[in-house]
């Protein structure tokens, strides 16, 4: 927080930086931010819950987002999601026990021509099929070891 002026207009930027570092926004952190910026805790909570990019629960180091928009749904995203759930042993919205992966569905990733689309930490995988899921997970794991 100290890298930002004590000005409420920096609230979202501070929360984004905390999310990037900690993988979520804790209640204690929200209180500290409110104190630092001299704003009500309710304002910090309101911002933290409004933006989907921010989470109040710990996320995995690698966040897999499966698009469930119309184009992706028609082209097989439900089956791809089931493959991710099976491969990782978790359900949508959950995090693996080792904290490596969180699996989420999103309404749209804005890449309909690549449907079905998956992102992992912002990296885009297009035209994903069930058979691609183990390779995507393996690739992410290998990137972690480098």
MARBAGU-384259 format. One record per residue: residue in three letters; chain; residue number from 1; x, y, z of N, C-alpha, C in turn. Coordinates in steps of 0.05 Angstrom, whole numbers. Example, Ala and Ser with C-alpha at 12.3 -4.5 7.8 and 13.67 -1.06 7.14 Angstrom:
BEGIN
site rest ala	kette A	nr 1	nxx 264	nyy -114	nzz 156	caxx 246	cayy -90	cazz 156	cxx 264	cyy -66	czz 156
site rest ser	kette A	nr 2	nxx 257	nyy -45	nzz 142	caxx 273	cayy -21	cazz 143	cxx 258	cyy 1	czz 157
END
This chain:
BEGIN
site rest unk	kette A	nr 1	nxx 16	nyy -24	nzz 0	caxx 0	cayy 0	cazz 0	cxx 17	cyy 25	czz 0
site rest unk	kette A	nr 2	nxx 39	nyy 23	nzz 13	caxx 56	cayy 47	cazz 17	cxx 67	cyy 58	czz -9
site rest unk	kette A	nr 3	nxx 65	nyy 43	nzz -31	caxx 75	cayy 53	cazz -57	cxx 54	cyy 71	czz -70
site rest unk	kette A	nr 4	nxx 30	nyy 73	nzz -57	caxx 9	cayy 91	cazz -67	cxx 4	cyy 113	czz -47
site rest unk	kette A	nr 5	nxx -4	nyy 137	nzz -58	caxx -12	cayy 158	cazz -40	cxx -36	cyy 151	czz -24
site rest unk	kette A	nr 6	nxx -39	nyy 163	nzz -1	caxx -62	cayy 157	cazz 16	cxx -87	cyy 172	czz 5
site rest unk	kette A	nr 7	nxx -95	nyy 164	nzz -18	caxx -117	cayy 176	cazz -33	cxx -137	cyy 155	czz -42
site rest unk	kette A	nr 8	nxx -162	nyy 158	nzz -35	caxx -182	cayy 137	cazz -41	cxx -184	cyy 130	czz -71
site rest unk	kette A	nr 9	nxx -175	nyy 147	nzz -89	caxx -177	cayy 141	cazz -117	cxx -159	cyy 117	czz -125
site rest unk	kette A	nr 10	nxx -140	nyy 110	nzz -107	caxx -122	cayy 88	cazz -112	cxx -132	cyy 61	czz -101
site rest unk	kette A	nr 11	nxx -157	nyy 61	nzz -91	caxx -167	cayy 37	cazz -78	cxx -166	cyy 12	czz -96
site rest unk	kette A	nr 12	nxx -177	nyy 15	nzz -120	caxx -177	cayy -9	cazz -138	cxx -149	cyy -18	czz -145
site rest unk	kette A	nr 13	nxx -131	nyy 1	nzz -151	caxx -103	cayy -6	cazz -157	cxx -90	cyy -21	czz -134
site rest unk	kette A	nr 14	nxx -95	nyy -12	nzz -110	caxx -83	cayy -25	cazz -87	cxx -94	cyy -54	czz -84
site rest unk	kette A	nr 15	nxx -120	nyy -57	nzz -87	caxx -132	cayy -83	cazz -85	cxx -122	cyy -102	czz -107
site rest unk	kette A	nr 16	nxx -119	nyy -91	nzz -131	caxx -108	cayy -108	cazz -153	cxx -80	cyy -117	czz -147
site rest unk	kette A	nr 17	nxx -63	nyy -100	nzz -136	caxx -36	cayy -108	cazz -129	cxx -36	cyy -129	czz -107
site rest unk	kette A	nr 18	nxx -53	nyy -126	nzz -88	caxx -55	cayy -146	cazz -66	cxx -65	cyy -172	czz -77
site rest unk	kette A	nr 19	nxx -85	nyy -171	nzz -95	caxx -95	cayy -196	cazz -108	cxx -73	cyy -210	czz -123
site rest unk	kette A	nr 20	nxx -57	nyy -195	nzz -137	caxx -35	cayy -206	cazz -153	cxx -15	cyy -221	czz -135
site rest unk	kette A	nr 21	nxx -9	nyy -208	nzz -112	caxx 11	cayy -219	cazz -94	cxx 1	cyy -242	czz -77
site rest unk	kette A	nr 22	nxx -23	nyy -238	nzz -65	caxx -34	cayy -257	cazz -45	cxx -54	cyy -277	czz -57
site rest unk	kette A	nr 23	nxx -63	nyy -272	nzz -81	caxx -83	cayy -289	cazz -95	cxx -111	cyy -287	czz -83
site rest unk	kette A	nr 24	nxx -115	nyy -268	nzz -65	caxx -142	cayy -261	cazz -55	cxx -140	cyy -237	czz -37
site rest unk	kette A	nr 25	nxx -163	nyy -227	nzz -29	caxx -165	cayy -204	cazz -11	cxx -177	cyy -213	czz 15
site rest unk	kette A	nr 26	nxx -162	nyy -213	nzz 36	caxx -172	cayy -222	cazz 62	cxx -187	cyy -199	czz 77
site rest unk	kette A	nr 27	nxx -202	nyy -207	nzz 96	caxx -217	cayy -187	cazz 113	cxx -197	cyy -168	czz 127
site rest unk	kette A	nr 28	nxx -176	nyy -179	nzz 137	caxx -155	cayy -163	cazz 151	cxx -143	cyy -143	czz 132
site rest unk	kette A	nr 29	nxx -138	nyy -152	nzz 107	caxx -126	cayy -134	cazz 87	cxx -146	cyy -111	czz 80
site rest unk	kette A	nr 30	nxx -171	nyy -118	nzz 77	caxx -191	cayy -98	cazz 71	cxx -192	cyy -77	czz 93
site rest unk	kette A	nr 31	nxx -190	nyy -86	nzz 118	caxx -190	cayy -67	cazz 141	cxx -166	cyy -49	czz 140
site rest unk	kette A	nr 32	nxx -143	nyy -60	nzz 133	caxx -118	cayy -45	cazz 132	cxx -120	cyy -24	czz 109
site rest unk	kette A	nr 33	nxx -131	nyy -32	nzz 87	caxx -133	cayy -14	cazz 64	cxx -152	cyy 9	czz 71
site rest unk	kette A	nr 34	nxx -174	nyy 2	nzz 84	caxx -194	cayy 23	cazz 93	cxx -180	cyy 43	czz 111
site rest unk	kette A	nr 35	nxx -165	nyy 33	nzz 130	caxx -151	cayy 51	cazz 149	cxx -130	cyy 68	czz 134
site rest unk	kette A	nr 36	nxx -115	nyy 56	nzz 116	caxx -94	cayy 70	cazz 102	cxx -106	cyy 93	czz 85
site rest unk	kette A	nr 37	nxx -128	nyy 87	nzz 72	caxx -141	cayy 107	cazz 54	cxx -161	cyy 124	czz 68
site rest unk	kette A	nr 38	nxx -166	nyy 119	nzz 94	caxx -186	cayy 133	cazz 110	cxx -213	cyy 133	czz 96
site rest unk	kette A	nr 39	nxx -222	nyy 109	nzz 89	caxx -249	cayy 105	cazz 78	cxx -263	cyy 83	czz 94
site rest unk	kette A	nr 40	nxx -289	nyy 83	nzz 93	caxx -304	cayy 62	cazz 108	cxx -296	cyy 34	czz 98
site rest unk	kette A	nr 41	nxx -296	nyy 14	nzz 116	caxx -291	cayy -13	cazz 108	cxx -311	cyy -23	czz 87
site rest unk	kette A	nr 42	nxx -335	nyy -13	nzz 89	caxx -357	cayy -21	cazz 71	cxx -350	cyy -13	czz 42
site rest unk	kette A	nr 43	nxx -336	nyy 10	nzz 39	caxx -328	cayy 18	cazz 12	cxx -308	cyy -1	czz 0
site rest unk	kette A	nr 44	nxx -289	nyy -9	nzz 16	caxx -268	cayy -28	cazz 7	cxx -281	cyy -55	czz 0
site rest unk	kette A	nr 45	nxx -299	nyy -64	nzz 17	caxx -313	cayy -89	cazz 12	cxx -330	cyy -87	czz -13
site rest unk	kette A	nr 46	nxx -343	nyy -65	nzz -17	caxx -360	cayy -61	cazz -41	cxx -343	cyy -63	czz -67
site rest unk	kette A	nr 47	nxx -320	nyy -51	nzz -67	caxx -302	cayy -52	cazz -90	cxx -292	cyy -81	czz -94
site rest unk	kette A	nr 48	nxx -284	nyy -93	nzz -72	caxx -272	cayy -120	cazz -73	cxx -292	cyy -141	czz -83
site rest unk	kette A	nr 49	nxx -318	nyy -137	nzz -77	caxx -338	cayy -156	cazz -86	cxx -350	cyy -149	czz -113
site rest unk	kette A	nr 50	nxx -346	nyy -124	nzz -122	caxx -358	cayy -116	cazz -148	cxx -342	cyy -127	czz -172
site rest unk	kette A	nr 51	nxx -316	nyy -127	nzz -170	caxx -299	cayy -135	cazz -192	cxx -293	cyy -165	czz -191
site rest unk	kette A	nr 52	nxx -300	nyy -179	nzz -213	caxx -295	cayy -208	cazz -215	cxx -265	cyy -215	czz -213
site rest unk	kette A	nr 53	nxx -248	nyy -197	nzz -220	caxx -219	cayy -202	cazz -219	cxx -209	cyy -204	czz -191
site rest unk	kette A	nr 54	nxx -225	nyy -195	nzz -172	caxx -217	cayy -196	cazz -144	cxx -232	cyy -219	czz -130
site rest unk	kette A	nr 55	nxx -219	nyy -232	nzz -111	caxx -231	cayy -255	cazz -97	cxx -227	cyy -252	czz -67
site rest unk	kette A	nr 56	nxx -248	nyy -259	nzz -52	caxx -247	cayy -259	cazz -23	cxx -238	cyy -286	czz -12
site rest unk	kette A	nr 57	nxx -235	nyy -305	nzz -29	caxx -225	cayy -332	cazz -21	cxx -199	cyy -337	czz -36
site rest unk	kette A	nr 58	nxx -180	nyy -352	nzz -23	caxx -155	cayy -357	cazz -36	cxx -158	cyy -372	czz -63
site rest unk	kette A	nr 59	nxx -144	nyy -363	nzz -83	caxx -144	cayy -376	cazz -109	cxx -118	cyy -390	czz -112
site rest unk	kette A	nr 60	nxx -118	nyy -410	nzz -130	caxx -93	cayy -424	cazz -136	cxx -73	cyy -406	czz -150
site rest unk	kette A	nr 61	nxx -49	nyy -416	nzz -152	caxx -28	cayy -401	cazz -165	cxx -34	cyy -398	czz -195
site rest unk	kette A	nr 62	nxx -48	nyy -417	nzz -206	caxx -56	cayy -417	cazz -234	cxx -87	cyy -418	czz -236
site rest unk	kette A	nr 63	nxx -99	nyy -397	nzz -247	caxx -128	cayy -396	cazz -249	cxx -136	cyy -403	czz -277
site rest unk	kette A	nr 64	nxx -151	nyy -424	nzz -279	caxx -161	cayy -434	cazz -305	cxx -189	cyy -423	czz -308
site rest unk	kette A	nr 65	nxx -194	nyy -407	nzz -329	caxx -220	cayy -396	cazz -335	cxx -231	cyy -409	czz -360
site rest unk	kette A	nr 66	nxx -254	nyy -422	nzz -357	caxx -267	cayy -435	cazz -380	cxx -290	cyy -417	czz -388
site rest unk	kette A	nr 67	nxx -290	nyy -409	nzz -413	caxx -312	cayy -392	cazz -424	cxx -337	cyy -410	czz -427
site rest unk	kette A	nr 68	nxx -359	nyy -399	nzz -418	caxx -385	cayy -412	cazz -421	cxx -404	cyy -395	czz -437
site rest unk	kette A	nr 69	nxx -394	nyy -378	nzz -454	caxx -411	cayy -361	cazz -471	cxx -425	cyy -379	czz -492
site rest unk	kette A	nr 70	nxx -443	nyy -367	nzz -507	caxx -458	cayy -383	cazz -526	cxx -441	cyy -398	czz -546
site rest unk	kette A	nr 71	nxx -422	nyy -385	nzz -558	caxx -405	cayy -398	cazz -578	cxx -389	cyy -421	czz -566
site rest unk	kette A	nr 72	nxx -378	nyy -416	nzz -543	caxx -362	cayy -437	cazz -529	cxx -380	cyy -460	czz -520
site rest unk	kette A	nr 73	nxx -403	nyy -453	nzz -510	caxx -421	cayy -474	cazz -500	cxx -430	cyy -492	czz -523
site rest unk	kette A	nr 74	nxx -437	nyy -480	nzz -545	caxx -445	cayy -496	cazz -569	cxx -422	cyy -514	czz -579
site rest unk	kette A	nr 75	nxx -398	nyy -504	nzz -577	caxx -375	cayy -519	cazz -587	cxx -362	cyy -537	czz -567
site rest unk	kette A	nr 76	nxx -375	nyy -541	nzz -544	caxx -365	cayy -562	cazz -526	cxx -353	cyy -554	czz -500
site rest unk	kette A	nr 77	nxx -357	nyy -530	nzz -491	caxx -344	cayy -522	cazz -465	cxx -354	cyy -538	czz -441
site rest unk	kette A	nr 78	nxx -379	nyy -547	nzz -440	caxx -387	cayy -564	cazz -417	cxx -370	cyy -590	czz -415
site rest unk	kette A	nr 79	nxx -364	nyy -602	nzz -438	caxx -349	cayy -627	cazz -437	cxx -319	cyy -621	czz -430
site rest unk	kette A	nr 80	nxx -309	nyy -599	nzz -440	caxx -282	cayy -591	cazz -433	cxx -280	cyy -585	czz -403
site rest unk	kette A	nr 81	nxx -300	nyy -572	nzz -392	caxx -300	cayy -566	cazz -364	cxx -300	cyy -591	czz -348
site rest unk	kette A	nr 82	nxx -316	nyy -611	nzz -356	caxx -316	cayy -637	cazz -342	cxx -289	cyy -650	czz -343
site rest unk	kette A	nr 83	nxx -275	nyy -647	nzz -365	caxx -248	cayy -659	cazz -368	cxx -229	cyy -645	czz -348
site rest unk	kette A	nr 84	nxx -230	nyy -619	nzz -346	caxx -213	cayy -604	cazz -326	cxx -220	cyy -614	czz -298
site rest unk	kette A	nr 85	nxx -246	nyy -616	nzz -292	caxx -254	cayy -625	cazz -265	cxx -242	cyy -652	czz -259
site rest unk	kette A	nr 86	nxx -245	nyy -670	nzz -278	caxx -235	cayy -698	cazz -274	cxx -204	cyy -698	czz -271
site rest unk	kette A	nr 87	nxx -190	nyy -683	nzz -289	caxx -161	cayy -683	cazz -289	cxx -150	cyy -671	czz -263
site rest unk	kette A	nr 88	nxx -163	nyy -650	nzz -253	caxx -153	cayy -637	cazz -229	cxx -165	cyy -647	czz -203
site rest unk	kette A	nr 89	nxx -187	nyy -662	nzz -205	caxx -200	cayy -672	cazz -181	cxx -215	cyy -651	czz -165
site rest unk	kette A	nr 90	nxx -224	nyy -630	nzz -179	caxx -239	cayy -609	cazz -165	cxx -263	cyy -601	czz -183
site rest unk	kette A	nr 91	nxx -282	nyy -586	nzz -171	caxx -305	cayy -576	cazz -186	cxx -301	cyy -547	czz -192
site rest unk	kette A	nr 92	nxx -318	nyy -537	nzz -210	caxx -318	cayy -508	cazz -216	cxx -319	cyy -491	czz -191
site rest unk	kette A	nr 93	nxx -301	nyy -472	nzz -189	caxx -300	cayy -454	cazz -166	cxx -282	cyy -464	czz -144
site rest unk	kette A	nr 94	nxx -270	nyy -487	nzz -147	caxx -253	cayy -499	cazz -126	cxx -224	cyy -496	czz -133
site rest unk	kette A	nr 95	nxx -207	nyy -500	nzz -113	caxx -178	cayy -499	cazz -115	cxx -167	cyy -526	czz -107
site rest unk	kette A	nr 96	nxx -146	nyy -535	nzz -122	caxx -134	cayy -560	cazz -115	cxx -121	cyy -558	czz -87
site rest unk	kette A	nr 97	nxx -118	nyy -581	nzz -74	caxx -107	cayy -582	cazz -46	cxx -79	cyy -570	czz -45
site rest unk	kette A	nr 98	nxx -63	nyy -573	nzz -67	caxx -36	cayy -563	cazz -66	cxx -35	cyy -533	czz -73
site rest unk	kette A	nr 99	nxx -58	nyy -521	nzz -78	caxx -59	cayy -492	cazz -84	cxx -49	cyy -484	czz -111
site rest unk	kette A	nr 100	nxx -45	nyy -504	nzz -128	caxx -34	cayy -498	cazz -155	cxx -55	cyy -488	czz -175
site rest unk	kette A	nr 101	nxx -80	nyy -499	nzz -173	caxx -100	cayy -492	cazz -194	cxx -127	cyy -485	czz -181
site rest unk	kette A	nr 102	nxx -139	nyy -465	nzz -193	caxx -167	cayy -458	cazz -187	cxx -181	cyy -460	czz -214
site rest unk	kette A	nr 103	nxx -205	nyy -471	nzz -214	caxx -221	cayy -475	cazz -238	cxx -246	cyy -457	czz -236
site rest unk	kette A	nr 104	nxx -250	nyy -441	nzz -257	caxx -273	cayy -423	cazz -257	cxx -286	cyy -422	czz -285
site rest unk	kette A	nr 105	nxx -312	nyy -418	nzz -285	caxx -325	cayy -412	cazz -311	cxx -330	cyy -382	czz -311
site rest unk	kette A	nr 106	nxx -330	nyy -371	nzz -335	caxx -336	cayy -343	cazz -339	cxx -356	cyy -340	czz -361
site rest unk	kette A	nr 107	nxx -371	nyy -319	nzz -361	caxx -392	cayy -315	cazz -381	cxx -381	cyy -311	czz -409
site rest unk	kette A	nr 108	nxx -359	nyy -297	nzz -412	caxx -348	cayy -293	cazz -439	cxx -319	cyy -284	czz -436
site rest unk	kette A	nr 109	nxx -302	nyy -294	nzz -453	caxx -274	cayy -285	cazz -454	cxx -269	cyy -268	czz -479
site rest unk	kette A	nr 110	nxx -289	nyy -264	nzz -495	caxx -287	cayy -246	cazz -518	cxx -270	cyy -256	czz -541
site rest unk	kette A	nr 111	nxx -269	nyy -282	nzz -543	caxx -254	cayy -295	cazz -565	cxx -271	cyy -317	czz -579
site rest unk	kette A	nr 112	nxx -294	nyy -309	nzz -587	caxx -314	cayy -329	cazz -597	cxx -303	cyy -345	czz -621
site rest unk	kette A	nr 113	nxx -287	nyy -332	nzz -637	caxx -276	cayy -346	cazz -661	cxx -258	cyy -370	czz -653
site rest unk	kette A	nr 114	nxx -248	nyy -369	nzz -628	caxx -231	cayy -390	cazz -618	cxx -245	cyy -411	czz -600
site rest unk	kette A	nr 115	nxx -272	nyy -410	nzz -600	caxx -288	cayy -426	cazz -583	cxx -283	cyy -456	czz -587
site rest unk	kette A	nr 116	nxx -283	nyy -471	nzz -565	caxx -284	cayy -462	cazz -537	cxx -257	cyy -452	czz -528
site rest unk	kette A	nr 117	nxx -258	nyy -432	nzz -511	caxx -234	cayy -418	cazz -503	cxx -229	cyy -422	czz -473
site rest unk	kette A	nr 118	nxx -204	nyy -425	nzz -466	caxx -195	cayy -428	cazz -438	cxx -171	cyy -408	czz -435
site rest unk	kette A	nr 119	nxx -170	nyy -395	nzz -412	caxx -146	cayy -380	cazz -405	cxx -134	cyy -391	czz -380
site rest unk	kette A	nr 120	nxx -108	nyy -390	nzz -378	caxx -94	cayy -397	cazz -354	cxx -75	cyy -374	czz -348
site rest unk	kette A	nr 121	nxx -81	nyy -360	nzz -326	caxx -66	cayy -336	cazz -319	cxx -65	cyy -316	czz -342
site rest unk	kette A	nr 122	nxx -86	nyy -314	nzz -357	caxx -87	cayy -295	cazz -379	cxx -77	cyy -306	czz -405
site rest unk	kette A	nr 123	nxx -64	nyy -329	nzz -405	caxx -55	cayy -341	cazz -430	cxx -78	cyy -355	czz -443
site rest unk	kette A	nr 124	nxx -83	nyy -350	nzz -469	caxx -106	cayy -360	cazz -483	cxx -100	cyy -386	czz -497
site rest unk	kette A	nr 125	nxx -118	nyy -405	nzz -493	caxx -118	cayy -431	cazz -508	cxx -144	cyy -432	czz -523
site rest unk	kette A	nr 126	nxx -142	nyy -434	nzz -550	caxx -166	cayy -434	cazz -566	cxx -173	cyy -461	czz -578
site rest unk	kette A	nr 127	nxx -198	nyy -464	nzz -585	caxx -208	cayy -489	cazz -598	cxx -200	cyy -513	czz -581
site rest unk	kette A	nr 128	nxx -204	nyy -511	nzz -555	caxx -196	cayy -532	cazz -536	cxx -215	cyy -555	czz -538
site rest unk	kette A	nr 129	nxx -204	nyy -579	nzz -539	caxx -220	cayy -604	cazz -539	cxx -213	cyy -619	czz -513
site rest unk	kette A	nr 130	nxx -230	nyy -638	nzz -507	caxx -226	cayy -655	cazz -483	cxx -198	cyy -667	czz -483
site rest unk	kette A	nr 131	nxx -189	nyy -676	nzz -506	caxx -162	cayy -689	cazz -507	cxx -139	cyy -669	czz -502
site rest unk	kette A	nr 132	nxx -144	nyy -643	nzz -504	caxx -124	cayy -623	cazz -499	cxx -119	cyy -617	czz -470
site rest unk	kette A	nr 133	nxx -139	nyy -623	nzz -453	caxx -138	cayy -616	cazz -425	cxx -113	cyy -626	czz -410
site rest unk	kette A	nr 134	nxx -106	nyy -652	nzz -412	caxx -82	cayy -660	cazz -398	cxx -57	cyy -646	czz -407
site rest unk	kette A	nr 135	nxx -55	nyy -640	nzz -433	caxx -32	cayy -625	cazz -444	cxx -30	cyy -597	czz -433
site rest unk	kette A	nr 136	nxx -53	nyy -584	nzz -431	caxx -53	cayy -556	cazz -420	cxx -44	cyy -557	czz -391
site rest unk	kette A	nr 137	nxx -54	nyy -575	nzz -375	caxx -46	cayy -576	cazz -347	cxx -16	cyy -583	czz -345
site rest unk	kette A	nr 138	nxx -7	nyy -602	nzz -361	caxx 21	cayy -609	cazz -360	cxx 39	cyy -585	czz -368
site rest unk	kette A	nr 139	nxx 30	nyy -571	nzz -389	caxx 45	cayy -547	cazz -397	cxx 48	cyy -526	czz -375
site rest unk	kette A	nr 140	nxx 26	nyy -522	nzz -361	caxx 27	cayy -503	cazz -339	cxx 45	cyy -513	czz -317
site rest unk	kette A	nr 141	nxx 44	nyy -538	nzz -310	caxx 61	cayy -550	cazz -290	cxx 91	cyy -547	czz -298
site rest unk	kette A	nr 142	nxx 97	nyy -552	nzz -323	caxx 124	cayy -549	cazz -333	cxx 134	cyy -520	czz -331
site rest unk	kette A	nr 143	nxx 116	nyy -501	nzz -338	caxx 123	cayy -473	cazz -336	cxx 130	cyy -466	czz -307
site rest unk	kette A	nr 144	nxx 117	nyy -479	nzz -288	caxx 123	cayy -474	cazz -259	cxx 150	cyy -483	czz -251
site rest unk	kette A	nr 145	nxx 160	nyy -504	nzz -264	caxx 186	cayy -515	cazz -256	cxx 210	cyy -501	czz -269
site rest unk	kette A	nr 146	nxx 204	nyy -485	nzz -289	caxx 225	cayy -470	cazz -303	cxx 234	cyy -446	czz -288
END
